[in-house]
Amino acid sequence: MSSHGYESTRRRLNGKQADTVSKLTEAAVVVLREHEYSGLTVRAVAAEAGVGAATAYTYFSSKEHLVAEVFWRRLRAFPNSDGTGSDPTARVLAVLRNIALLLADEPQVSAAVTNALLGTDPEVEHLRDRIGFEIHSRLVAAMDPVVNPHRIEAIEMLYAGALLRAGMGYGTYEYIAGRLEASARLILEHP
């Protein structure tokens, strides 16, 4: 198992614990596909995973925390677009497109992620920071060597707004990814 599988939010996990957390995050996706976010409970996920509810709550403080962890794991497992040989604009656009389409084929999961990441649970806040840092790092790497902090911030705000719009149903993720690219190109290609 990869090293990120051994860490759930702020806690180091041994192999058995990491397997339990993996079972719970996989079961969360199954439950979301069947019942959507409104029907998701930590208890239902625990039952689907064959884990006791009390055990599930030792790892996840809320359903928002569990869904945020699902997204965090998907993001970390998704390879970073290297954009070898392309210019910084093309590399940044590739990063944005890949992240925007990460959950495009799973509307129930993507809608749940939108809801979960807006939560105020301290564990969600922690994961939201980790997710933001991961995306920021990928954007900085794509822009290198011409990193402009103001452009990075504008791209991050654009990205967050675009995915929120997709999560709210204002367009498909494919459509939003295209609009995100067009808008990011305006920011990146004009001084």
ABEGO torsion letter per residue (X at the ends): XBAAAABBEABBBBAAAAAAAAAAAAAAAAAAAAAEAAABBAAAAAAAAGBBAAAAAAABABAAAAAAAAAAAAAAABBBBAGBGBBAAAAAAAAAAAAAAAAAABAAAAAAAAAAAABABAAAAAAAAAAAAAAAAAAAAAAOABBBAAAAAAAAAAAAAAAAAAAAGAEBAAAAAAAAAAAAAAAAABX
